[in-house]
């Protein structure tokens, strides 16, 4: 070992951690999020680069490390370039799953090499439990978001007791392997941990995916930190410290975001994981009134002569890739002197911040985006609210006693003078609950694909000039 290697590695890791923290801080605001992502990427590049001079790293491993870095970088760069913004939640889910899988693999290697050392193998076991659960659960999230698996909760009798039994038996195999120093028991341990992750995610519906993605991200960070603790005692201890710090930061940030997202839906994380929300539809509730269709030309006239218009986008807008048309519509209205704002619910997309990024990609300024707490007091003075592809997040049933949505913080668009809902049909939202808003006297329905419907509004507005 060369004398200068260890202090150099320590110093570089400190710099990488500081840059990583600055990146996380910048990600807290949409205006600086891009800079934060770049900073975090630079920190990761620094950490990877210095790995090659860690004392104790054997030279024969260099080609394998380099090959992994090159292949992973090329794959990440390619998919980030070609993925549609509407598919970003799927990509985040699967990339996060890869992080959990890596943590599980590191845990497996550490246990195989250190079964005689109870402290190291115990930490590695904990990291493997969480990492294996995270990769399996993330794969289910990916399949549901991609539409390759039913997005509604998948439930069956005695589901939770079955899940608990799989977890207990699986962890039991792992503990027995560590305690008795017998590697043969690690195979059933990993099989059952992956099965537990799959079973854990199956009863979670599409409406809860923002929380689930954040949760599995936090779990991946915790798994990495535990693996880092296991590595600290070995010859690559410096790498272990870096993993502990990075994993702790990711775990803390992911945990905080998970709690904030659950709070935005007025539900506990436990209810999200085990409540199978949306598995059954609401019954026994009678809503008075009827849905009132309206033509695009009438909506265009209403918008053109309004003083203030608020756009409330939902995932339906993202699926239809209507954000560019929405930007064109907003520009036309502003050219006529209409004030246009955007109301963003925290779970309007399928991952935290998804809707903000989607609108920013279309060129809509951040200062026009308002969160629920900012915009709700203004709705009573708004002339027209244009709801595009949103359902549960604007459902006044949240104010109705006995509703499954009761207590969920929503966008109070019903208080506006007029509400126009762009929607493909009369179906219910992810939660399977009829939307009271659609039957209100001040609400009209403009049926059709979001991109096509907004396009008709743009055309009609241009004809009015």
C-alpha positions in Angstrom: 0.0 0.0 0.0 1.4 3.4 -1.0 1.5 5.9 1.9 -0.4 8.6 0.1 -3.3 6.5 -1.0 -5.4 6.3 2.2 -5.4 10.0 3.0 -6.1 10.9 -0.6 -9.0 8.5 -0.7 -10.4 9.9 2.5 -10.1 13.5 1.3 -11.7 12.8 -2.0 -14.6 11.0 -0.4 -15.2 14.0 1.9 -15.4 16.3 -1.2 -17.7 13.9 -2.9 -20.0 13.7 0.1 -20.1 17.5 0.4 -20.9 17.9 -3.3 -23.6 15.2 -3.0 -25.2 17.1 -0.1 -25.2 20.3 -2.1 -26.9 18.5 -4.9 -29.6 17.2 -2.7 -30.1 20.7 -1.3 -30.5 22.1 -4.8 -33.0 19.4 -5.7 -35.4 20.7 -3.1 -36.5 23.5 -5.5 -37.7 23.0 -9.1 -35.7 26.1 -10.2 -32.4 24.5 -9.0 -33.3 20.8 -9.5 -31.3 20.5 -12.7 -28.2 21.9 -11.1 -28.6 19.6 -8.2 -28.9 16.5 -10.4 -25.6 17.5 -12.1 -23.9 18.1 -8.8 -25.0 14.8 -7.5 -23.8 13.1 -10.7 -20.4 14.8 -10.4 -20.2 13.6 -6.7 -20.9 10.0 -7.8 -18.4 10.2 -10.6 -15.7 11.4 -8.1 -16.6 8.5 -5.7 -16.4 5.9 -8.5 -13.1 7.3 -9.9 -11.3 7.3 -6.5 -12.4 3.6 -6.0 -9.6 2.6 -8.3 -6.9 3.8 -5.8 -8.5 2.4 -2.6 -5.8 0.6 -0.6 -6.4 -3.2 -0.6 -8.2 -3.3 -4.0 -6.6 -6.0 -6.0 -5.4 -5.2 -9.5 -7.1 -8.2 -11.2 -10.5 -6.7 -10.3 -9.8 -3.4 -12.2 -11.0 -4.7 -15.6 -14.3 -6.0 -14.1 -14.9 -2.8 -12.3 -14.2 -0.8 -15.4 -16.4 -3.0 -17.5 -19.3 -2.6 -15.0 -18.9 1.2 -15.0 -18.8 1.5 -18.7 -21.8 -0.8 -19.4 -23.8 0.8 -16.6 -23.0 4.3 -17.8 -23.8 3.6 -21.4 -27.1 1.9 -20.5 -28.1 4.7 -18.1 -27.2 7.4 -20.7 -29.1 5.6 -23.5 -32.3 5.0 -21.5 -32.3 8.6 -20.0 -32.0 9.9 -23.6 -34.8 7.8 -25.1 -37.3 7.6 -22.3 -40.5 9.6 -22.6 -41.2 12.0 -19.7 -44.5 10.1 -19.2 -42.5 6.9 -18.6 -40.1 8.6 -16.2 -41.7 6.9 -13.1 -41.1 3.5 -14.6 -37.5 4.3 -15.2 -37.0 5.6 -11.7 -38.7 2.5 -10.3 -36.5 0.1 -12.2 -33.2 2.0 -11.7 -34.0 2.2 -8.0 -34.6 -1.5 -8.1 -31.2 -2.0 -9.6 -29.8 -0.1 -6.6 -31.6 -2.5 -4.2 -30.3 -5.4 -6.2 -26.8 -4.2 -6.0 -27.1 -3.8 -2.2 -28.5 -7.3 -1.9 -25.6 -8.6 -4.1 -23.0 -6.8 -1.9 -24.7 -8.3 1.2 -24.4 -11.8 -0.3 -20.7 -11.4 -1.1 -20.0 -10.1 2.4 -21.9 -13.0 4.0 -20.2 -15.6 1.9 -16.8 -14.2 2.8 -17.4 -13.4 6.4 -19.8 -15.9 7.8 -17.4 -16.5 10.7 -17.5 -12.9 11.6 -21.0 -12.4 13.2 -20.9 -8.6 13.2 -20.0 -8.2 9.6 -22.3 -11.0 8.3 -25.1 -9.7 10.5 -25.0 -6.2 9.0 -24.7 -7.7 5.5 -27.7 -9.9 6.2 -29.8 -6.8 7.2 -28.7 -5.0 4.0 -29.6 -8.1 1.9 -33.0 -8.3 3.5 -33.9 -4.7 2.6 -32.1 -4.8 -0.8 -33.8 -7.9 -2.0 -37.2 -6.6 -0.9 -36.5 -3.3 -2.6 -35.5 -4.8 -6.0 -38.5 -7.2 -6.0 -41.0 -4.5 -5.0 -39.5 -2.0 -7.5 -40.0 -4.6 -10.3 -43.7 -4.9 -9.4 -44.0 -1.1 -9.4 -42.4 -1.0 -12.8 -44.7 -3.6 -14.2 -47.8 -1.8 -12.9 -46.7 1.6 -14.1 -45.8 0.2 -17.5 -49.2 -1.4 -17.8 -47.9 -4.9 -18.0 -49.5 -5.8 -14.7 -52.9 -4.8 -13.3 -52.5 -1.3 -11.8 -55.3 -1.9 -9.2 -54.4 -3.7 -6.0 -54.1 -7.5 -6.4 -55.5 -9.0 -3.2 -56.3 -12.6 -2.1 -57.4 -14.2 1.2 -55.0 -14.2 4.2 -52.7 -12.0 2.2 -51.0 -10.2 5.2 -50.5 -13.3 7.3 -48.9 -15.0 4.2 -46.6 -12.0 3.7 -45.6 -12.0 7.4 -44.9 -15.8 7.3 -42.7 -15.5 4.2 -40.8 -12.6 5.8 -40.3 -14.4 9.1 -39.3 -17.7 7.5 -37.0 -16.0 5.1 -35.2 -14.0 7.7 -35.0 -17.1 9.8 -33.1 -18.9 7.1 -30.7 -15.9 6.9 -30.1 -15.8 10.6 -29.6 -19.5 10.8 -27.0 -19.3 7.9 -25.1 -16.6 9.8 -25.4 -18.2 13.2 -24.4 -21.7 12.0 -22.0 -20.4 9.4 -23.6 -22.6 6.7 -23.9 -20.9 3.3 -26.4 -23.4 1.9 -29.2 -21.6 3.8 -28.5 -18.4 2.0 -30.3 -19.6 -1.1 -33.7 -20.1 0.4 -33.1 -16.8 2.3 -32.8 -14.8 -0.9 -35.6 -16.6 -2.7 -38.0 -15.9 0.2 -36.8 -12.2 0.5 -37.5 -11.6 -3.2 -40.8 -13.4 -2.9 -41.7 -11.1 0.1 -40.9 -8.0 -2.0 -43.1 -9.2 -4.8 -46.0 -10.0 -2.4 -45.5 -6.7 -0.5 -46.0 -4.6 -3.7 -48.9 -6.6 -5.3 -51.7 -5.1 -3.1 -50.5 -1.5 -3.8 -52.5 0.3 -6.4 -51.4 2.8 -9.1 -52.8 5.7 -7.1 -50.2 5.0 -4.3 -47.2 4.6 -6.6 -45.7 8.0 -5.7 -45.4 6.9 -2.1 -44.2 3.4 -3.0 -41.4 4.7 -5.3 -40.2 7.0 -2.5 -40.4 4.3 0.0 -38.3 1.8 -2.0 -35.8 4.5 -2.8 -35.4 5.1 1.0 -35.1 1.3 1.6 -32.4 1.1 -1.1 -30.4 3.9 0.7 -30.7 2.1 4.0 -29.6 -1.2 2.5 -26.5 0.5 1.0 -25.7 2.1 4.4 -25.9 -1.2 6.1 -23.6 -2.8 3.5 -21.2 0.1 4.0 -21.0 -0.7 7.7 -20.2 -4.3 6.9 -17.4 -3.2 4.5 -15.8 -0.8 7.1 -14.2 -3.6 8.9 -12.7 -5.1 5.8 -9.7 -4.2 3.6 -12.0 -1.8 1.6 -13.0 0.2 4.7 -12.8 3.6 3.0 -15.4 2.5 0.4 -17.6 1.4 3.3 -17.6 4.9 4.9 -18.6 6.4 1.6 -21.5 3.9 1.2 -22.6 4.6 4.8 -22.8 8.4 4.2 -24.3 8.2 0.7 -26.8 5.5 1.8 -27.8 7.4 4.9 -28.4 10.6 2.9 -30.6 8.7 0.3 -32.4 6.8 3.0 -33.1 10.0 5.0 -34.3 12.0 2.0 -36.4 9.1 0.7 -38.0 8.5 4.1 -38.9 12.2 4.5 -40.3 12.3 1.0 -42.4 9.2 1.7 -43.9 10.7 4.8 -44.6 14.0 3.0 -46.3 12.1 0.1 -48.4 10.0 2.5 -49.4 13.2 4.4 -50.5 14.8 1.1 -53.0 11.9 0.8 -53.9 12.1 4.6 -52.9 8.5 5.0 -50.2 6.6 6.9 -47.4 4.7 5.2 -48.8 1.6 6.8 -52.2 2.2 5.2 -50.5 2.7 1.8 -48.6 -0.6 2.2 -51.3 -2.8 3.7 -54.6 -1.0 3.0 -55.0 -2.2 -0.6 -56.5 1.2 -1.4 -58.6 1.1 -4.5 -59.1 -2.7 -4.6 -62.9 -2.2 -4.2 -65.1 0.5 -5.6 -67.4 2.7 -3.5 -71.0 1.5 -3.3 -74.2 2.7 -1.7 -73.6 6.4 -2.5 -76.1 8.3 -4.6 -74.9 11.5 -6.3 -77.6 13.9 -7.4 -77.4 15.6 -10.8 -75.9 14.6 -14.1 -72.7 15.1 -16.1 -73.1 18.0 -18.5 -71.1 17.7 -21.8 -69.9 20.9 -23.5 -68.3 21.6 -26.9 -64.8 22.9 -27.4 -66.0 26.1 -29.0 -68.1 27.0 -26.0 -65.1 26.3 -23.7 -62.8 28.5 -25.8 -65.2 31.4 -25.6 -65.5 30.9 -21.8 -61.7 30.9 -21.5 -61.1 33.9 -23.8 -63.3 36.2 -21.8 -62.1 35.1 -18.4 -59.9 37.2 -16.1 -58.3 34.2 -14.4 -57.9 30.6 -15.6 -56.3 27.9 -13.5 -55.2 24.6 -15.1 -55.3 21.6 -12.9 -53.3 18.8 -14.7 -53.3 15.1 -13.8 -51.7 11.9 -15.0 -54.2 11.8 -17.9 -52.5 14.8 -19.4 -49.2 13.1 -19.1 -50.4 9.9 -20.8 -51.8 11.9 -23.7 -48.6 14.0 -23.9 -50.7 17.1 -24.0 -48.2 19.4 -22.2 -47.0 21.2 -25.4 -50.6 21.9 -26.4 -51.4 23.1 -22.9 -48.4 25.5 -23.1 -49.7 26.8 -26.5 -53.2 27.3 -25.0 -51.7 29.2 -22.0 -49.7 31.5 -24.3 -52.8 32.3 -26.4 -54.8 33.2 -23.3 -52.0 35.3 -21.8 -51.8 37.1 -25.1 -55.5 38.1 -24.6 -54.7 39.4 -21.1 -55.9 36.4 -19.2 -54.0 35.4 -16.1 -53.1 31.7 -16.3 -51.9 29.7 -13.3 -51.3 25.9 -12.8 -52.5 24.1 -9.7 -50.2 21.1 -8.8 -51.3 18.5 -6.4 -48.4 16.6 -4.8 -49.7 13.2 -6.2 -51.0 14.5 -9.5 -48.4 12.4 -11.4 -47.0 9.0 -10.7 -43.9 10.1 -8.8 -43.0 13.1 -6.6 -42.4 16.3 -8.8 -43.5 14.4 -12.0 -46.0 17.1 -13.0 -43.7 20.0 -12.3 -41.0 18.5 -14.5 -43.5 17.6 -17.2 -44.8 21.2 -17.5 -41.3 22.6 -17.2 -40.2 20.4 -20.1 -42.9 22.1 -22.2 -41.5 25.6 -21.3 -44.0 26.6 -18.6 -42.3 28.9 -16.1 -41.9 27.6 -12.6 -43.4 30.8 -11.2 -46.8 29.8 -12.7 -46.9 26.6 -10.8 -48.7 26.7 -7.4 -49.0 23.9 -4.9 -52.3 23.0 -3.2 -51.9 25.2 -0.1 -51.0 28.2 -2.3 -53.8 27.9 -4.8 -56.8 26.6 -2.8 -57.7 30.0 -1.2 -57.8 31.6 -4.7 -60.3 29.2 -6.3 -63.4 31.2 -5.2 -62.1 34.2 -7.3 -61.2 32.1 -10.4 -63.4 32.4 -13.5 -62.5 29.0 -15.0 -60.6 26.0 -13.8 -59.5 23.6 -16.6 -59.1 20.1 -15.2 -57.0 18.0 -17.6 -56.9 14.3 -16.9 -57.2 14.6 -13.1 -59.7 12.8 -11.0 -59.2 11.8 -7.4 -57.1 14.9 -6.5 -60.1 17.1 -7.4 -62.8 14.9 -6.0 -65.0 16.8 -3.3 -65.9 13.3 -2.0 -62.8 13.9 0.3 -65.1 16.3 2.2 -67.9 13.7 2.6 -68.2 11.7 5.7 -67.8 7.9 5.1 -66.1 8.3 1.8 -62.9 6.2 1.3 -61.3 9.6 0.3 -62.5 11.3 3.4 -59.8 13.7 4.8 -57.6 13.5 1.7 -56.3 17.1 0.9 -57.5 17.9 -2.6 -57.5 20.9 -5.0 -60.8 22.7 -4.2 -61.6 23.4 -7.8 -65.3 23.1 -7.1 -65.2 26.6 -5.6 -64.4 28.3 -8.9 -67.1 30.0 -10.9 -66.8 27.5 -13.7 -65.0 24.1 -14.0 -64.3 22.4 -17.3 -63.1 18.7 -17.0 -61.2 17.2 -20.0 -61.7 13.5 -19.7 -61.8 10.5 -22.1 -65.0 9.1 -20.6 -67.1 8.8 -17.5 -64.9 6.3 -15.7 -63.8 6.6 -12.1 -60.3 7.4 -10.9 -57.6 5.1 -9.5 -59.4 5.0 -6.1 -62.6 3.6 -7.8 -64.7 6.4 -6.3 -67.3 8.4 -8.2 -66.3 12.0 -8.5 -68.8 14.4 -7.0 -67.2 17.3 -9.0 -68.5 16.0 -12.3 -72.1 16.4 -11.2 -71.8 20.0 -9.8 -73.9 22.7 -11.4 -70.8 24.7 -12.3 -69.0 21.8 -13.9 -69.0 20.7 -17.6 -67.3 17.8 -19.3 -65.3 18.1 -22.5 -64.8 14.5 -23.5 -61.9 13.3 -25.5 -58.1 12.6 -25.5 -56.4 15.4 -23.6 -54.1 16.4 -26.5 -56.8 16.4 -29.0 -59.2 18.3 -26.8 -56.7 21.0 -25.9 -55.8 21.2 -29.6 -59.4 21.9 -30.4 -59.4 24.7 -27.8 -56.3 26.2 -29.4 -57.9 26.1 -32.8 -61.1 27.7 -31.6 -59.2 30.4 -29.8 -57.2 31.2 -32.9 -60.4 31.6 -34.9 -61.6 34.2 -32.4 -58.7 36.5 -33.1 
